[in-house]
Amino acid sequence: MLTQLLLIGLGIGLDNGLAAVGLGASGLTRRAQWRVALIFAVFEAWMPVLGIWIGREVASVLGQSAHIVGIAILALLGLYSLFKRHEEEDEMEAVQRARGLQIVLLAIALSIDNLTVGFSLGMMRAPLAFAGVVFGTVSFLLTIAGLEAGRFLASRLEHLPAERLTGLVLLAVAGWMAAMA
């Protein structure tokens, strides 16, 4: 069961790693990177667990639309990052607030389709807590790798503003997710 959970975790956590590339390019501090990875990991671990708890009735309602909702939120976040305006008053604090909200919304968007993973795992009687730990750990590691890759890319693409790079990466991830649907 460990191998199967690791493979599922890799599959569902890959989106987090890809989205983290854009966030890493935005100049997050190391401390903020760890916070992002932890937030992503928590959502990645708990969405399947929540899916198991919610049960089959909600699965029939969400079905494929869970994936579509996640893609739509991701695309909206990407567009927001591309076109948001910079306000002069206390800009750093405003960016920090927006970034926090964006990170939580992004974590939800990336993991909402994992509710359906939880439904199927529940039907297979997978160990609930163990699955959550595996998914969270895989997501955490992929997110850290993505954040570091983004930091590296940003240092090589200095002429492109970080928010624009973040927005482009988020839109690319949304497009990739839509193509895979």
C-alpha positions as a LaTeX table, in Angstrom:
\begin{tabular}{lrrr}
\hline
Residue & $x$ (\AA) & $y$ (\AA) & $z$ (\AA) \\
\hline
Met1 & 0.00 & 0.00 & 0.00 \\
Leu2 & 2.94 & 2.38 & 0.65 \\
Thr3 & 4.09 & 2.23 & $-2.98$ \\
Gln4 & 0.58 & 2.93 & $-4.24$ \\
Leu5 & 0.14 & 5.86 & $-1.84$ \\
Leu6 & 3.54 & 7.28 & $-2.82$ \\
Leu7 & 2.63 & 7.11 & $-6.51$ \\
Ile8 & $-0.75$ & 8.70 & $-5.88$ \\
Gly9 & 0.96 & 11.34 & $-3.71$ \\
Leu10 & 3.43 & 12.07 & $-6.49$ \\
Gly11 & 0.62 & 12.41 & $-9.00$ \\
Ile12 & $-1.49$ & 14.74 & $-6.88$ \\
Gly13 & 1.48 & 16.66 & $-5.45$ \\
Leu14 & 3.07 & 17.46 & $-8.80$ \\
Asp15 & 0.70 & 20.40 & $-9.29$ \\
Asn16 & 1.97 & 21.88 & $-6.03$ \\
Gly17 & 5.57 & 21.61 & $-7.16$ \\
Leu18 & 4.77 & 23.29 & $-10.47$ \\
Ala19 & 2.81 & 26.12 & $-8.87$ \\
Ala20 & 5.60 & 26.57 & $-6.31$ \\
Val21 & 7.99 & 27.44 & $-9.14$ \\
Gly22 & 6.02 & 30.65 & $-9.71$ \\
Leu23 & 5.89 & 31.45 & $-6.01$ \\
Gly24 & 9.61 & 30.79 & $-5.64$ \\
Ala25 & 10.28 & 33.29 & $-8.41$ \\
Ser26 & 8.43 & 35.99 & $-6.48$ \\
Gly27 & 11.30 & 36.41 & $-4.05$ \\
Leu28 & 9.96 & 34.66 & $-0.96$ \\
Thr29 & 12.31 & 34.42 & 1.99 \\
Arg30 & 13.42 & 30.96 & 3.08 \\
Arg31 & 11.09 & 31.21 & 6.08 \\
Ala32 & 8.17 & 32.10 & 3.81 \\
Gln33 & 9.08 & 29.18 & 1.54 \\
Trp34 & 8.80 & 26.77 & 4.46 \\
Arg35 & 5.46 & 28.32 & 5.41 \\
Val36 & 4.15 & 27.92 & 1.84 \\
Ala37 & 5.34 & 24.31 & 1.73 \\
Leu38 & 3.65 & 23.60 & 5.05 \\
Ile39 & 0.35 & 25.19 & 3.93 \\
Phe40 & 0.41 & 23.25 & 0.66 \\
Ala41 & 1.24 & 20.02 & 2.52 \\
Val42 & $-1.59$ & 20.49 & 5.02 \\
Phe43 & $-4.17$ & 21.00 & 2.28 \\
Glu44 & $-2.71$ & 18.17 & 0.20 \\
Ala45 & $-2.92$ & 15.84 & 3.20 \\
Trp46 & $-6.36$ & 16.86 & 4.43 \\
Met47 & $-8.32$ & 17.13 & 1.19 \\
Pro48 & $-8.29$ & 13.35 & 0.57 \\
Val49 & $-9.05$ & 12.79 & 4.26 \\
Leu50 & $-11.93$ & 15.24 & 4.00 \\
Gly51 & $-13.07$ & 13.45 & 0.85 \\
Ile52 & $-13.29$ & 10.19 & 2.72 \\
Trp53 & $-15.31$ & 11.85 & 5.49 \\
Ile54 & $-17.72$ & 13.61 & 3.19 \\
Gly55 & $-18.61$ & 10.40 & 1.40 \\
Arg56 & $-20.15$ & 9.20 & $-1.78$ \\
Glu57 & $-23.06$ & 11.62 & $-2.02$ \\
Val58 & $-20.84$ & 14.68 & $-2.40$ \\
Ala59 & $-18.60$ & 12.78 & $-4.82$ \\
Ser60 & $-21.56$ & 12.30 & $-7.12$ \\
Val61 & $-22.34$ & 16.04 & $-6.92$ \\
Leu62 & $-18.76$ & 17.26 & $-7.49$ \\
Gly63 & $-17.57$ & 14.56 & $-9.88$ \\
Gln64 & $-15.52$ & 16.15 & $-12.63$ \\
Ser65 & $-16.49$ & 19.66 & $-11.56$ \\
Ala66 & $-14.09$ & 19.52 & $-8.58$ \\
His67 & $-11.20$ & 19.44 & $-11.04$ \\
Ile68 & $-12.74$ & 22.25 & $-13.11$ \\
Val69 & $-13.29$ & 24.45 & $-10.03$ \\
Gly70 & $-9.64$ & 23.95 & $-9.06$ \\
Ile71 & $-8.47$ & 24.89 & $-12.56$ \\
Ala72 & $-10.70$ & 27.99 & $-12.61$ \\
Ile73 & $-9.41$ & 29.23 & $-9.23$ \\
Leu74 & $-5.83$ & 28.59 & $-10.36$ \\
Ala75 & $-6.36$ & 30.49 & $-13.61$ \\
Leu76 & $-7.97$ & 33.41 & $-11.76$ \\
Leu77 & $-5.02$ & 33.57 & $-9.37$ \\
Gly78 & $-2.66$ & 33.58 & $-12.33$ \\
Leu79 & $-4.57$ & 36.41 & $-14.01$ \\
Tyr80 & $-4.68$ & 38.33 & $-10.75$ \\
Ser81 & $-0.91$ & 38.02 & $-10.37$ \\
Leu82 & $-0.39$ & 39.20 & $-13.94$ \\
Phe83 & $-2.66$ & 42.23 & $-13.84$ \\
Lys84 & $-2.84$ & 43.42 & $-10.24$ \\
Arg85 & $-1.99$ & 47.07 & $-9.58$ \\
His86 & 0.70 & 48.21 & $-7.20$ \\
Glu87 & $-0.56$ & 50.65 & $-4.60$ \\
Glu88 & 1.93 & 53.10 & $-3.17$ \\
Glu89 & 0.59 & 53.16 & 0.38 \\
Asp90 & 2.25 & 50.55 & 2.55 \\
Glu91 & 2.89 & 48.38 & $-0.50$ \\
Met92 & 4.95 & 45.76 & 1.31 \\
Glu93 & 2.22 & 45.06 & 3.88 \\
Ala94 & $-0.44$ & 44.89 & 1.17 \\
Val95 & 1.64 & 42.43 & $-0.85$ \\
Gln96 & 2.18 & 40.29 & 2.25 \\
Arg97 & $-1.57$ & 40.17 & 2.93 \\
Ala98 & $-2.41$ & 39.39 & $-0.67$ \\
Arg99 & 0.33 & 36.82 & $-0.82$ \\
Gly100 & $-1.05$ & 35.07 & 2.27 \\
Leu101 & $-4.56$ & 34.97 & 0.82 \\
Gln102 & $-3.21$ & 33.89 & $-2.56$ \\
Ile103 & $-1.25$ & 31.06 & $-0.97$ \\
Val104 & $-4.28$ & 29.71 & 0.88 \\
Leu105 & $-6.51$ & 30.02 & $-2.20$ \\
Leu106 & $-3.81$ & 28.41 & $-4.31$ \\
Ala107 & $-3.47$ & 25.54 & $-1.84$ \\
Ile108 & $-7.24$ & 25.01 & $-2.00$ \\
Ala109 & $-7.29$ & 25.22 & $-5.80$ \\
Leu110 & $-4.46$ & 22.74 & $-6.13$ \\
Ser111 & $-5.92$ & 20.24 & $-3.71$ \\
Ile112 & $-9.70$ & 20.48 & $-4.17$ \\
Asp113 & $-9.75$ & 17.76 & $-6.79$ \\
Asn114 & $-8.07$ & 15.51 & $-4.22$ \\
Leu115 & $-11.48$ & 15.21 & $-2.57$ \\
Thr116 & $-12.25$ & 12.66 & $-5.27$ \\
Val117 & $-9.00$ & 10.84 & $-4.46$ \\
Gly118 & $-10.31$ & 10.58 & $-0.91$ \\
Phe119 & $-13.60$ & 9.13 & $-2.10$ \\
Ser120 & $-11.83$ & 6.39 & $-4.03$ \\
Leu121 & $-9.39$ & 5.69 & $-1.18$ \\
Gly122 & $-12.33$ & 5.39 & 1.19 \\
Met123 & $-13.91$ & 2.78 & $-1.05$ \\
Met124 & $-10.59$ & 0.88 & $-1.12$ \\
Arg125 & $-10.34$ & 1.08 & 2.68 \\
Ala126 & $-6.95$ & 2.78 & 2.57 \\
Pro127 & $-5.47$ & 3.71 & 5.96 \\
Leu128 & $-6.75$ & 7.24 & 6.48 \\
Ala129 & $-4.04$ & 8.80 & 8.66 \\
Phe130 & $-1.21$ & 7.06 & 6.83 \\
Ala131 & $-2.51$ & 8.29 & 3.46 \\
Gly132 & $-2.68$ & 11.85 & 4.79 \\
Val133 & 0.89 & 11.69 & 6.12 \\
Val134 & 2.22 & 10.28 & 2.84 \\
Phe135 & 0.40 & 12.85 & 0.70 \\
Gly136 & 1.43 & 15.74 & 2.95 \\
Thr137 & 5.07 & 14.66 & 2.99 \\
Val138 & 5.28 & 14.20 & $-0.77$ \\
Ser139 & 3.58 & 17.56 & $-1.32$ \\
Phe140 & 5.93 & 19.29 & 1.11 \\
Leu141 & 9.02 & 17.93 & $-0.66$ \\
Leu142 & 7.71 & 18.75 & $-4.14$ \\
Thr143 & 6.75 & 22.26 & $-3.03$ \\
Ile144 & 10.20 & 22.94 & $-1.58$ \\
Ala145 & 11.77 & 21.68 & $-4.83$ \\
Gly146 & 9.46 & 23.93 & $-6.87$ \\
Leu147 & 10.15 & 26.98 & $-4.70$ \\
Glu148 & 13.90 & 26.48 & $-5.11$ \\
Ala149 & 13.51 & 26.01 & $-8.87$ \\
Gly150 & 11.52 & 29.27 & $-8.99$ \\
Arg151 & 14.20 & 31.10 & $-7.01$ \\
Phe152 & 16.78 & 29.81 & $-9.50$ \\
Leu153 & 14.68 & 30.84 & $-12.52$ \\
Ala154 & 14.05 & 34.30 & $-11.09$ \\
Ser155 & 17.78 & 34.87 & $-10.70$ \\
Arg156 & 18.23 & 33.96 & $-14.37$ \\
Leu157 & 15.25 & 35.97 & $-15.64$ \\
Glu158 & 15.79 & 39.22 & $-13.76$ \\
His159 & 14.26 & 41.35 & $-16.53$ \\
Leu160 & 10.83 & 39.75 & $-15.97$ \\
Pro161 & 8.98 & 41.12 & $-12.90$ \\
Ala162 & 8.39 & 38.41 & $-10.29$ \\
Glu163 & 4.60 & 38.85 & $-10.22$ \\
Arg164 & 4.44 & 38.44 & $-13.99$ \\
Leu165 & 6.54 & 35.26 & $-13.83$ \\
Thr166 & 4.33 & 33.96 & $-11.01$ \\
Gly167 & 1.19 & 34.70 & $-13.02$ \\
Leu168 & 2.59 & 33.03 & $-16.13$ \\
Val169 & 3.54 & 29.91 & $-14.20$ \\
Leu170 & 0.11 & 29.72 & $-12.51$ \\
Leu171 & $-1.61$ & 30.08 & $-15.88$ \\
Ala172 & 0.67 & 27.40 & $-17.33$ \\
Val173 & $-0.20$ & 25.03 & $-14.48$ \\
Ala174 & $-3.92$ & 25.75 & $-14.98$ \\
Gly175 & $-3.53$ & 25.05 & $-18.70$ \\
Trp176 & $-1.65$ & 21.84 & $-17.98$ \\
Met177 & $-4.34$ & 20.72 & $-15.53$ \\
Ala178 & $-7.07$ & 21.54 & $-18.07$ \\
Ala179 & $-5.25$ & 19.56 & $-20.77$ \\
Met180 & $-4.99$ & 16.56 & $-18.46$ \\
Ala181 & $-8.70$ & 16.69 & $-17.54$ \\
\hline
\end{tabular}
